[in-house]
Amino acid sequence: MAREAHLEAAKHHLDAASKHLAAVGKYNEGDVHGAEMHAEESWGASQFADGKSVEAHRQATMALKMI
C-alpha cells in the first residue's frame, strides 16, 4: 500500500514539474500573464503532491511498525 502511495505521489510531482516547465516556457515566450497562470497551477499541483508524499511516508512508517 505504501508503495502505491509513493508511486501516486511521484505522478503528482511529475505533473507539478510539467506545469512549472509550462510556466517557464510561457515566460521565455514573453507571455508573462500565461507564465503567472501556469506558475499558480504549478504551485497548487506541488502542494497537492507534497500532501500525497506525506501520506505515502505515513503509510510506510505504519508498515514498518507492523514488522
PDB file of N, H, CA, C and O in Angstrom:
ATOM      1  N   MET A   1       0.821  -1.194   0.000  1.00  0.00           N
ATOM      2  CA  MET A   1       0.000   0.000   0.000  1.00  0.00           C
ATOM      3  C   MET A   1       0.865   1.259   0.000  1.00  0.00           C
ATOM      4  O   MET A   1       0.562   2.220  -0.707  1.00  0.00           O
ATOM      5  N   ALA A   2       1.937   1.258   0.786  1.00  0.00           N
ATOM      6  H   ALA A   2       2.183   0.477   1.360  1.00  0.00           H
ATOM      7  CA  ALA A   2       2.824   2.416   0.824  1.00  0.00           C
ATOM      8  C   ALA A   2       3.513   2.608  -0.526  1.00  0.00           C
ATOM      9  O   ALA A   2       3.736   3.737  -0.964  1.00  0.00           O
ATOM     10  N   ARG A   3       3.846   1.496  -1.178  1.00  0.00           N
ATOM     11  H   ARG A   3       3.664   0.579  -0.821  1.00  0.00           H
ATOM     12  CA  ARG A   3       4.493   1.591  -2.488  1.00  0.00           C
ATOM     13  C   ARG A   3       3.587   2.296  -3.488  1.00  0.00           C
ATOM     14  O   ARG A   3       4.041   3.169  -4.228  1.00  0.00           O
ATOM     15  N   GLU A   4       2.323   1.927  -3.517  1.00  0.00           N
ATOM     16  H   GLU A   4       1.954   1.217  -2.916  1.00  0.00           H
ATOM     17  CA  GLU A   4       1.373   2.551  -4.434  1.00  0.00           C
ATOM     18  C   GLU A   4       1.207   4.032  -4.108  1.00  0.00           C
ATOM     19  O   GLU A   4       1.084   4.865  -5.006  1.00  0.00           O
ATOM     20  N   ALA A   5       1.206   4.347  -2.826  1.00  0.00           N
ATOM     21  H   ALA A   5       1.306   3.670  -2.097  1.00  0.00           H
ATOM     22  CA  ALA A   5       1.072   5.755  -2.419  1.00  0.00           C
ATOM     23  C   ALA A   5       2.283   6.568  -2.877  1.00  0.00           C
ATOM     24  O   ALA A   5       2.141   7.715  -3.301  1.00  0.00           O
ATOM     25  N   HIS A   6       3.484   5.966  -2.791  1.00  0.00           N
ATOM     26  H   HIS A   6       3.600   5.034  -2.447  1.00  0.00           H
ATOM     27  CA  HIS A   6       4.680   6.656  -3.267  1.00  0.00           C
ATOM     28  C   HIS A   6       4.630   6.849  -4.784  1.00  0.00           C
ATOM     29  O   HIS A   6       5.027   7.899  -5.290  1.00  0.00           O
ATOM     30  N   LEU A   7       4.146   5.846  -5.503  1.00  0.00           N
ATOM     31  H   LEU A   7       3.823   4.993  -5.092  1.00  0.00           H
ATOM     32  CA  LEU A   7       4.026   5.975  -6.956  1.00  0.00           C
ATOM     33  C   LEU A   7       3.025   7.062  -7.335  1.00  0.00           C
ATOM     34  O   LEU A   7       3.254   7.823  -8.275  1.00  0.00           O
ATOM     35  N   GLU A   8       1.925   7.132  -6.605  1.00  0.00           N
ATOM     36  H   GLU A   8       1.740   6.515  -5.841  1.00  0.00           H
ATOM     37  CA  GLU A   8       0.934   8.175  -6.870  1.00  0.00           C
ATOM     38  C   GLU A   8       1.517   9.554  -6.581  1.00  0.00           C
ATOM     39  O   GLU A   8       1.308  10.492  -7.351  1.00  0.00           O
ATOM     40  N   ALA A   9       2.245   9.681  -5.478  1.00  0.00           N
ATOM     41  H   ALA A   9       2.415   8.920  -4.852  1.00  0.00           H
ATOM     42  CA  ALA A   9       2.879  10.962  -5.141  1.00  0.00           C
ATOM     43  C   ALA A   9       3.868  11.366  -6.226  1.00  0.00           C
ATOM     44  O   ALA A   9       3.931  12.534  -6.608  1.00  0.00           O
ATOM     45  N   ALA A  10       4.639  10.406  -6.723  1.00  0.00           N
ATOM     46  H   ALA A  10       4.588   9.456  -6.413  1.00  0.00           H
ATOM     47  CA  ALA A  10       5.604  10.697  -7.782  1.00  0.00           C
ATOM     48  C   ALA A  10       4.895  11.189  -9.044  1.00  0.00           C
ATOM     49  O   ALA A  10       5.370  12.106  -9.714  1.00  0.00           O
ATOM     50  N   LYS A  11       3.759  10.575  -9.359  1.00  0.00           N
ATOM     51  H   LYS A  11       3.373   9.831  -8.815  1.00  0.00           H
ATOM     52  CA  LYS A  11       2.980  11.002 -10.528  1.00  0.00           C
ATOM     53  C   LYS A  11       2.543  12.455 -10.376  1.00  0.00           C
ATOM     54  O   LYS A  11       2.598  13.227 -11.332  1.00  0.00           O
ATOM     55  N   HIS A  12       2.111  12.821  -9.184  1.00  0.00           N
ATOM     56  H   HIS A  12       2.066  12.194  -8.406  1.00  0.00           H
ATOM     57  CA  HIS A  12       1.674  14.194  -8.949  1.00  0.00           C
ATOM     58  C   HIS A  12       2.850  15.175  -8.957  1.00  0.00           C
ATOM     59  O   HIS A  12       2.701  16.321  -9.381  1.00  0.00           O
ATOM     60  N   HIS A  13       4.015  14.723  -8.489  1.00  0.00           N
ATOM     61  H   HIS A  13       4.135  13.792  -8.145  1.00  0.00           H
ATOM     62  CA  HIS A  13       5.200  15.580  -8.562  1.00  0.00           C
ATOM     63  C   HIS A  13       5.600  15.823 -10.020  1.00  0.00           C
ATOM     64  O   HIS A  13       6.005  16.930 -10.376  1.00  0.00           O
ATOM     65  N   LEU A  14       5.487  14.800 -10.855  1.00  0.00           N
ATOM     66  H   LEU A  14       5.157  13.901 -10.566  1.00  0.00           H
ATOM     67  CA  LEU A  14       5.781  14.973 -12.280  1.00  0.00           C
ATOM     68  C   LEU A  14       4.796  15.936 -12.930  1.00  0.00           C
ATOM     69  O   LEU A  14       5.178  16.735 -13.785  1.00  0.00           O
ATOM     70  N   ASP A  15       3.538  15.864 -12.531  1.00  0.00           N
ATOM     71  H   ASP A  15       3.228  15.215 -11.836  1.00  0.00           H
ATOM     72  CA  ASP A  15       2.526  16.788 -13.049  1.00  0.00           C
ATOM     73  C   ASP A  15       2.879  18.222 -12.653  1.00  0.00           C
ATOM     74  O   ASP A  15       2.785  19.137 -13.471  1.00  0.00           O
ATOM     75  N   ALA A  16       3.280  18.410 -11.409  1.00  0.00           N
ATOM     76  H   ALA A  16       3.356  17.666 -10.745  1.00  0.00           H
ATOM     77  CA  ALA A  16       3.651  19.755 -10.946  1.00  0.00           C
ATOM     78  C   ALA A  16       4.870  20.265 -11.710  1.00  0.00           C
ATOM     79  O   ALA A  16       4.926  21.434 -12.091  1.00  0.00           O
ATOM     80  N   ALA A  17       5.843  19.384 -11.933  1.00  0.00           N
ATOM     81  H   ALA A  17       5.798  18.434 -11.624  1.00  0.00           H
ATOM     82  CA  ALA A  17       7.040  19.787 -12.680  1.00  0.00           C
ATOM     83  C   ALA A  17       6.691  20.168 -14.113  1.00  0.00           C
ATOM     84  O   ALA A  17       7.243  21.123 -14.661  1.00  0.00           O
ATOM     85  N   SER A  18       5.778  19.422 -14.714  1.00  0.00           N
ATOM     86  H   SER A  18       5.330  18.647 -14.270  1.00  0.00           H
ATOM     87  CA  SER A  18       5.342  19.722 -16.072  1.00  0.00           C
ATOM     88  C   SER A  18       4.685  21.102 -16.142  1.00  0.00           C
ATOM     89  O   SER A  18       4.921  21.871 -17.073  1.00  0.00           O
ATOM     90  N   LYS A  19       3.865  21.395 -15.148  1.00  0.00           N
ATOM     91  H   LYS A  19       3.673  20.771 -14.391  1.00  0.00           H
ATOM     92  CA  LYS A  19       3.207  22.715 -15.107  1.00  0.00           C
ATOM     93  C   LYS A  19       4.231  23.823 -14.877  1.00  0.00           C
ATOM     94  O   LYS A  19       4.095  24.921 -15.417  1.00  0.00           O
ATOM     95  N   HIS A  20       5.245  23.536 -14.083  1.00  0.00           N
ATOM     96  H   HIS A  20       5.355  22.644 -13.645  1.00  0.00           H
ATOM     97  CA  HIS A  20       6.300  24.520 -13.863  1.00  0.00           C
ATOM     98  C   HIS A  20       7.056  24.797 -15.164  1.00  0.00           C
ATOM     99  O   HIS A  20       7.350  25.947 -15.492  1.00  0.00           O
ATOM    100  N   LEU A  21       7.364  23.726 -15.898  1.00  0.00           N
ATOM    101  H   LEU A  21       7.125  22.793 -15.632  1.00  0.00           H
ATOM    102  CA  LEU A  21       8.055  23.905 -17.178  1.00  0.00           C
ATOM    103  C   LEU A  21       7.196  24.678 -18.174  1.00  0.00           C
ATOM    104  O   LEU A  21       7.718  25.453 -18.976  1.00  0.00           O
ATOM    105  N   ALA A  22       5.898  24.473 -18.127  1.00  0.00           N
ATOM    106  H   ALA A  22       5.474  23.844 -17.476  1.00  0.00           H
ATOM    107  CA  ALA A  22       4.990  25.237 -18.993  1.00  0.00           C
ATOM    108  C   ALA A  22       5.051  26.722 -18.637  1.00  0.00           C
ATOM    109  O   ALA A  22       5.019  27.580 -19.519  1.00  0.00           O
ATOM    110  N   ALA A  23       5.139  27.018 -17.340  1.00  0.00           N
ATOM    111  H   ALA A  23       5.165  26.321 -16.624  1.00  0.00           H
ATOM    112  CA  ALA A  23       5.247  28.412 -16.904  1.00  0.00           C
ATOM    113  C   ALA A  23       6.544  29.027 -17.406  1.00  0.00           C
ATOM    114  O   ALA A  23       6.550  30.162 -17.883  1.00  0.00           O
ATOM    115  N   VAL A  24       7.637  28.291 -17.302  1.00  0.00           N
ATOM    116  H   VAL A  24       7.632  27.369 -16.914  1.00  0.00           H
ATOM    117  CA  VAL A  24       8.928  28.785 -17.777  1.00  0.00           C
ATOM    118  C   VAL A  24       8.879  29.020 -19.288  1.00  0.00           C
ATOM    119  O   VAL A  24       9.400  30.016 -19.789  1.00  0.00           O
ATOM    120  N   GLY A  25       8.248  28.092 -20.001  1.00  0.00           N
ATOM    121  H   GLY A  25       7.825  27.283 -19.594  1.00  0.00           H
ATOM    122  CA  GLY A  25       8.114  28.244 -21.450  1.00  0.00           C
ATOM    123  C   GLY A  25       7.337  29.492 -21.819  1.00  0.00           C
ATOM    124  O   GLY A  25       7.726  30.222 -22.731  1.00  0.00           O
ATOM    125  N   LYS A  26       6.237  29.743 -21.114  1.00  0.00           N
ATOM    126  H   LYS A  26       5.921  29.150 -20.373  1.00  0.00           H
ATOM    127  CA  LYS A  26       5.438  30.942 -21.381  1.00  0.00           C
ATOM    128  C   LYS A  26       6.246  32.208 -21.095  1.00  0.00           C
ATOM    129  O   LYS A  26       6.185  33.181 -21.848  1.00  0.00           O
ATOM    130  N   TYR A  27       7.004  32.179 -19.993  1.00  0.00           N
ATOM    131  H   TYR A  27       7.054  31.389 -19.382  1.00  0.00           H
ATOM    132  CA  TYR A  27       7.832  33.334 -19.649  1.00  0.00           C
ATOM    133  C   TYR A  27       8.886  33.581 -20.728  1.00  0.00           C
ATOM    134  O   TYR A  27       9.122  34.722 -21.125  1.00  0.00           O
ATOM    135  N   ASN A  28       9.515  32.505 -21.198  1.00  0.00           N
ATOM    136  H   ASN A  28       9.323  31.578 -20.875  1.00  0.00           H
ATOM    137  CA  ASN A  28      10.538  32.633 -22.244  1.00  0.00           C
ATOM    138  C   ASN A  28       9.957  33.158 -23.549  1.00  0.00           C
ATOM    139  O   ASN A  28      10.656  33.797 -24.336  1.00  0.00           O
ATOM    140  N   GLU A  29       8.668  32.885 -23.775  1.00  0.00           N
ATOM    141  H   GLU A  29       8.100  32.366 -23.136  1.00  0.00           H
ATOM    142  CA  GLU A  29       7.994  33.388 -24.976  1.00  0.00           C
ATOM    143  C   GLU A  29       7.564  34.845 -24.815  1.00  0.00           C
ATOM    144  O   GLU A  29       7.102  35.472 -25.768  1.00  0.00           O
ATOM    145  N   GLY A  30       7.716  35.373 -23.613  1.00  0.00           N
ATOM    146  H   GLY A  30       8.091  34.864 -22.838  1.00  0.00           H
ATOM    147  CA  GLY A  30       7.308  36.750 -23.351  1.00  0.00           C
ATOM    148  C   GLY A  30       5.880  36.871 -22.873  1.00  0.00           C
ATOM    149  O   GLY A  30       5.373  37.982 -22.723  1.00  0.00           O
ATOM    150  N   ASP A  31       5.229  35.767 -22.633  1.00  0.00           N
ATOM    151  H   ASP A  31       5.641  34.864 -22.755  1.00  0.00           H
ATOM    152  CA  ASP A  31       3.835  35.757 -22.172  1.00  0.00           C
ATOM    153  C   ASP A  31       3.813  35.728 -20.639  1.00  0.00           C
ATOM    154  O   ASP A  31       3.683  34.669 -20.026  1.00  0.00           O
ATOM    155  N   VAL A  32       3.942  36.905 -20.041  1.00  0.00           N
ATOM    156  H   VAL A  32       4.048  37.766 -20.539  1.00  0.00           H
ATOM    157  CA  VAL A  32       4.022  36.994 -18.586  1.00  0.00           C
ATOM    158  C   VAL A  32       2.708  36.547 -17.940  1.00  0.00           C
ATOM    159  O   VAL A  32       2.723  35.851 -16.924  1.00  0.00           O
ATOM    160  N   HIS A  33       1.579  36.940 -18.520  1.00  0.00           N
ATOM    161  H   HIS A  33       1.567  37.505 -19.345  1.00  0.00           H
ATOM    162  CA  HIS A  33       0.282  36.540 -17.955  1.00  0.00           C
ATOM    163  C   HIS A  33       0.141  35.016 -17.990  1.00  0.00           C
ATOM    164  O   HIS A  33      -0.270  34.410 -17.001  1.00  0.00           O
ATOM    165  N   GLY A  34       0.476  34.401 -19.117  1.00  0.00           N
ATOM    166  H   GLY A  34       0.810  34.894 -19.921  1.00  0.00           H
ATOM    167  CA  GLY A  34       0.411  32.943 -19.223  1.00  0.00           C
ATOM    168  C   GLY A  34       1.367  32.275 -18.254  1.00  0.00           C
ATOM    169  O   GLY A  34       1.052  31.234 -17.678  1.00  0.00           O
ATOM    170  N   ALA A  35       2.536  32.874 -18.074  1.00  0.00           N
ATOM    171  H   ALA A  35       2.793  33.720 -18.542  1.00  0.00           H
ATOM    172  CA  ALA A  35       3.516  32.323 -17.129  1.00  0.00           C
ATOM    173  C   ALA A  35       2.965  32.366 -15.709  1.00  0.00           C
ATOM    174  O   ALA A  35       3.107  31.404 -14.955  1.00  0.00           O
ATOM    175  N   GLU A  36       2.339  33.475 -15.347  1.00  0.00           N
ATOM    176  H   GLU A  36       2.223  34.257 -15.960  1.00  0.00           H
ATOM    177  CA  GLU A  36       1.765  33.582 -13.999  1.00  0.00           C
ATOM    178  C   GLU A  36       0.662  32.550 -13.789  1.00  0.00           C
ATOM    179  O   GLU A  36       0.578  31.938 -12.725  1.00  0.00           O
ATOM    180  N   MET A  37      -0.180  32.355 -14.795  1.00  0.00           N
ATOM    181  H   MET A  37      -0.112  32.853 -15.659  1.00  0.00           H
ATOM    182  CA  MET A  37      -1.260  31.381 -14.694  1.00  0.00           C
ATOM    183  C   MET A  37      -0.693  29.967 -14.482  1.00  0.00           C
ATOM    184  O   MET A  37      -1.148  29.234 -13.603  1.00  0.00           O
ATOM    185  N   HIS A  38       0.298  29.600 -15.292  1.00  0.00           N
ATOM    186  H   HIS A  38       0.667  30.195 -16.005  1.00  0.00           H
ATOM    187  CA  HIS A  38       0.894  28.270 -15.159  1.00  0.00           C
ATOM    188  C   HIS A  38       1.661  28.130 -13.847  1.00  0.00           C
ATOM    189  O   HIS A  38       1.700  27.051 -13.256  1.00  0.00           O
ATOM    190  N   ALA A  39       2.267  29.223 -13.396  1.00  0.00           N
ATOM    191  H   ALA A  39       2.235  30.100 -13.876  1.00  0.00           H
ATOM    192  CA  ALA A  39       3.002  29.179 -12.131  1.00  0.00           C
ATOM    193  C   ALA A  39       2.041  28.926 -10.967  1.00  0.00           C
ATOM    194  O   ALA A  39       2.361  28.169 -10.051  1.00  0.00           O
ATOM    195  N   GLU A  40       0.874  29.553 -11.002  1.00  0.00           N
ATOM    196  H   GLU A  40       0.614  30.168 -11.746  1.00  0.00           H
ATOM    197  CA  GLU A  40      -0.126  29.317  -9.954  1.00  0.00           C
ATOM    198  C   GLU A  40      -0.614  27.869  -9.983  1.00  0.00           C
ATOM    199  O   GLU A  40      -0.767  27.240  -8.936  1.00  0.00           O
ATOM    200  N   GLU A  41      -0.856  27.346 -11.177  1.00  0.00           N
ATOM    201  H   GLU A  41      -0.732  27.857 -12.028  1.00  0.00           H
ATOM    202  CA  GLU A  41      -1.260  25.939 -11.301  1.00  0.00           C
ATOM    203  C   GLU A  41      -0.157  25.019 -10.795  1.00  0.00           C
ATOM    204  O   GLU A  41      -0.428  24.019 -10.130  1.00  0.00           O
ATOM    205  N   SER A  42       1.075  25.360 -11.112  1.00  0.00           N
ATOM    206  H   SER A  42       1.295  26.173 -11.653  1.00  0.00           H
ATOM    207  CA  SER A  42       2.225  24.573 -10.668  1.00  0.00           C
ATOM    208  C   SER A  42       2.318  24.565  -9.147  1.00  0.00           C
ATOM    209  O   SER A  42       2.560  23.520  -8.543  1.00  0.00           O
ATOM    210  N   TRP A  43       2.130  25.713  -8.537  1.00  0.00           N
ATOM    211  H   TRP A  43       1.933  26.562  -9.028  1.00  0.00           H
ATOM    212  CA  TRP A  43       2.204  25.805  -7.077  1.00  0.00           C
ATOM    213  C   TRP A  43       1.127  24.930  -6.440  1.00  0.00           C
ATOM    214  O   TRP A  43       1.407  24.187  -5.499  1.00  0.00           O
ATOM    215  N   GLY A  44      -0.101  25.015  -6.947  1.00  0.00           N
ATOM    216  H   GLY A  44      -0.328  25.619  -7.711  1.00  0.00           H
ATOM    217  CA  GLY A  44      -1.190  24.196  -6.413  1.00  0.00           C
ATOM    218  C   GLY A  44      -0.915  22.710  -6.585  1.00  0.00           C
ATOM    219  O   GLY A  44      -1.152  21.919  -5.672  1.00  0.00           O
ATOM    220  N   ALA A  45      -0.417  22.333  -7.753  1.00  0.00           N
ATOM    221  H   ALA A  45      -0.225  22.975  -8.495  1.00  0.00           H
ATOM    222  CA  ALA A  45      -0.107  20.929  -8.010  1.00  0.00           C
ATOM    223  C   ALA A  45       1.027  20.449  -7.105  1.00  0.00           C
ATOM    224  O   ALA A  45       1.030  19.304  -6.653  1.00  0.00           O
ATOM    225  N   SER A  46       1.981  21.329  -6.850  1.00  0.00           N
ATOM    226  H   SER A  46       1.979  22.259  -7.218  1.00  0.00           H
ATOM    227  CA  SER A  46       3.099  20.976  -5.974  1.00  0.00           C
ATOM    228  C   SER A  46       2.619  20.758  -4.542  1.00  0.00           C
ATOM    229  O   SER A  46       3.061  19.825  -3.872  1.00  0.00           O
ATOM    230  N   GLN A  47       1.724  21.608  -4.076  1.00  0.00           N
ATOM    231  H   GLN A  47       1.364  22.366  -4.620  1.00  0.00           H
ATOM    232  CA  GLN A  47       1.173  21.460  -2.734  1.00  0.00           C
ATOM    233  C   GLN A  47       0.411  20.140  -2.614  1.00  0.00           C
ATOM    234  O   GLN A  47       0.528  19.439  -1.609  1.00  0.00           O
ATOM    235  N   PHE A  48      -0.365  19.809  -3.636  1.00  0.00           N
ATOM    236  H   PHE A  48      -0.460  20.378  -4.452  1.00  0.00           H
ATOM    237  CA  PHE A  48      -1.122  18.561  -3.642  1.00  0.00           C
ATOM    238  C   PHE A  48      -0.174  17.367  -3.616  1.00  0.00           C
ATOM    239  O   PHE A  48      -0.389  16.410  -2.872  1.00  0.00           O
ATOM    240  N   ALA A  49       0.889  17.430  -4.442  1.00  0.00           N
ATOM    241  H   ALA A  49       1.065  18.207  -5.047  1.00  0.00           H
ATOM    242  CA  ALA A  49       1.882  16.344  -4.498  1.00  0.00           C
ATOM    243  C   ALA A  49       2.584  16.189  -3.153  1.00  0.00           C
ATOM    244  O   ALA A  49       2.839  15.070  -2.707  1.00  0.00           O
ATOM    245  N   ASP A  50       2.896  17.309  -2.507  1.00  0.00           N
ATOM    246  H   ASP A  50       2.689  18.218  -2.869  1.00  0.00           H
ATOM    247  CA  ASP A  50       3.534  17.233  -1.192  1.00  0.00           C
ATOM    248  C   ASP A  50       2.630  16.531  -0.185  1.00  0.00           C
ATOM    249  O   ASP A  50       3.101  15.747   0.638  1.00  0.00           O
ATOM    250  N   GLY A  51       1.345  16.810  -0.252  1.00  0.00           N
ATOM    251  H   GLY A  51       0.962  17.447  -0.921  1.00  0.00           H
ATOM    252  CA  GLY A  51       0.397  16.132   0.632  1.00  0.00           C
ATOM    253  C   GLY A  51       0.369  14.632   0.370  1.00  0.00           C
ATOM    254  O   GLY A  51       0.295  13.833   1.303  1.00  0.00           O
ATOM    255  N   LYS A  52       0.427  14.257  -0.898  1.00  0.00           N
ATOM    256  H   LYS A  52       0.487  14.906  -1.656  1.00  0.00           H
ATOM    257  CA  LYS A  52       0.456  12.835  -1.249  1.00  0.00           C
ATOM    258  C   LYS A  52       1.738  12.183  -0.722  1.00  0.00           C
ATOM    259  O   LYS A  52       1.711  11.039  -0.267  1.00  0.00           O
ATOM    260  N   SER A  53       2.851  12.903  -0.781  1.00  0.00           N
ATOM    261  H   SER A  53       2.873  13.833  -1.150  1.00  0.00           H
ATOM    262  CA  SER A  53       4.114  12.370  -0.266  1.00  0.00           C
ATOM    263  C   SER A  53       4.045  12.159   1.240  1.00  0.00           C
ATOM    264  O   SER A  53       4.523  11.147   1.753  1.00  0.00           O
ATOM    265  N   VAL A  54       3.463  13.094   1.931  1.00  0.00           N
ATOM    266  H   VAL A  54       3.074  13.916   1.515  1.00  0.00           H
ATOM    267  CA  VAL A  54       3.323  12.969   3.386  1.00  0.00           C
ATOM    268  C   VAL A  54       2.500  11.725   3.715  1.00  0.00           C
ATOM    269  O   VAL A  54       2.851  10.965   4.618  1.00  0.00           O
ATOM    270  N   GLU A  55       1.411  11.520   2.985  1.00  0.00           N
ATOM    271  H   GLU A  55       1.126  12.137   2.251  1.00  0.00           H
ATOM    272  CA  GLU A  55       0.575  10.349   3.212  1.00  0.00           C
ATOM    273  C   GLU A  55       1.350   9.063   2.915  1.00  0.00           C
ATOM    274  O   GLU A  55       1.231   8.086   3.655  1.00  0.00           O
ATOM    275  N   ALA A  56       2.134   9.055   1.847  1.00  0.00           N
ATOM    276  H   ALA A  56       2.230   9.848   1.246  1.00  0.00           H
ATOM    277  CA  ALA A  56       2.927   7.871   1.499  1.00  0.00           C
ATOM    278  C   ALA A  56       3.939   7.559   2.598  1.00  0.00           C
ATOM    279  O   ALA A  56       4.130   6.398   2.959  1.00  0.00           O
ATOM    280  N   HIS A  57       4.575   8.575   3.119  1.00  0.00           N
ATOM    281  H   HIS A  57       4.420   9.519   2.826  1.00  0.00           H
ATOM    282  CA  HIS A  57       5.549   8.361   4.194  1.00  0.00           C
ATOM    283  C   HIS A  57       4.861   7.879   5.471  1.00  0.00           C
ATOM    284  O   HIS A  57       5.410   7.060   6.208  1.00  0.00           O
ATOM    285  N   ARG A  58       3.679   8.382   5.722  1.00  0.00           N
ATOM    286  H   ARG A  58       3.233   9.047   5.123  1.00  0.00           H
ATOM    287  CA  ARG A  58       2.919   7.912   6.889  1.00  0.00           C
ATOM    288  C   ARG A  58       2.604   6.431   6.741  1.00  0.00           C
ATOM    289  O   ARG A  58       2.751   5.660   7.689  1.00  0.00           O
ATOM    290  N   GLN A  59       2.168   6.036   5.547  1.00  0.00           N
ATOM    291  H   GLN A  59       2.047   6.663   4.776  1.00  0.00           H
ATOM    292  CA  GLN A  59       1.849   4.632   5.311  1.00  0.00           C
ATOM    293  C   GLN A  59       3.091   3.750   5.438  1.00  0.00           C
ATOM    294  O   GLN A  59       3.016   2.650   5.984  1.00  0.00           O
ATOM    295  N   ALA A  60       4.225   4.227   4.938  1.00  0.00           N
ATOM    296  H   ALA A  60       4.286   5.121   4.494  1.00  0.00           H
ATOM    297  CA  ALA A  60       5.457   3.465   5.030  1.00  0.00           C
ATOM    298  C   ALA A  60       5.875   3.303   6.507  1.00  0.00           C
ATOM    299  O   ALA A  60       6.318   2.232   6.922  1.00  0.00           O
ATOM    300  N   THR A  61       5.729   4.354   7.266  1.00  0.00           N
ATOM    301  H   THR A  61       5.369   5.224   6.929  1.00  0.00           H
ATOM    302  CA  THR A  61       6.071   4.287   8.694  1.00  0.00           C
ATOM    303  C   THR A  61       5.182   3.295   9.421  1.00  0.00           C
ATOM    304  O   THR A  61       5.655   2.519  10.252  1.00  0.00           O
ATOM    305  N   MET A  62       3.910   3.320   9.110  1.00  0.00           N
ATOM    306  H   MET A  62       3.526   3.950   8.435  1.00  0.00           H
ATOM    307  CA  MET A  62       2.981   2.376   9.742  1.00  0.00           C
ATOM    308  C   MET A  62       3.323   0.930   9.351  1.00  0.00           C
ATOM    309  O   MET A  62       3.241   0.024  10.180  1.00  0.00           O
ATOM    310  N   ALA A  63       3.704   0.724   8.097  1.00  0.00           N
ATOM    311  H   ALA A  63       3.771   1.460   7.423  1.00  0.00           H
ATOM    312  CA  ALA A  63       4.070  -0.621   7.642  1.00  0.00           C
ATOM    313  C   ALA A  63       5.313  -1.112   8.369  1.00  0.00           C
ATOM    314  O   ALA A  63       5.395  -2.286   8.730  1.00  0.00           O
ATOM    315  N   LEU A  64       6.278  -0.231   8.585  1.00  0.00           N
ATOM    316  H   LEU A  64       6.211   0.723   8.291  1.00  0.00           H
ATOM    317  CA  LEU A  64       7.484  -0.631   9.307  1.00  0.00           C
ATOM    318  C   LEU A  64       7.195  -0.966  10.759  1.00  0.00           C
ATOM    319  O   LEU A  64       7.841  -1.842  11.335  1.00  0.00           O
ATOM    320  N   LYS A  65       6.243  -0.286  11.349  1.00  0.00           N
ATOM    321  H   LYS A  65       5.719   0.426  10.881  1.00  0.00           H
ATOM    322  CA  LYS A  65       5.886  -0.554  12.736  1.00  0.00           C
ATOM    323  C   LYS A  65       5.238  -1.940  12.897  1.00  0.00           C
ATOM    324  O   LYS A  65       5.277  -2.534  13.975  1.00  0.00           O
ATOM    325  N   MET A  66       4.645  -2.440  11.808  1.00  0.00           N
ATOM    326  H   MET A  66       4.613  -1.958  10.932  1.00  0.00           H
ATOM    327  CA  MET A  66       3.990  -3.745  11.864  1.00  0.00           C
ATOM    328  C   MET A  66       4.980  -4.895  11.784  1.00  0.00           C
ATOM    329  O   MET A  66       4.647  -6.032  12.116  1.00  0.00           O
ATOM    330  N   ILE A  67       6.201  -4.599  11.343  1.00  0.00           N
ATOM    331  H   ILE A  67       6.472  -3.675  11.074  1.00  0.00           H
ATOM    332  CA  ILE A  67       7.206  -5.663  11.176  1.00  0.00           C
ATOM    333  C   ILE A  67       7.736  -6.092  12.524  1.00  0.00           C
ATOM    334  O   ILE A  67       8.589  -6.976  12.599  1.00  0.00           O
TER     335      ILE A  67
END
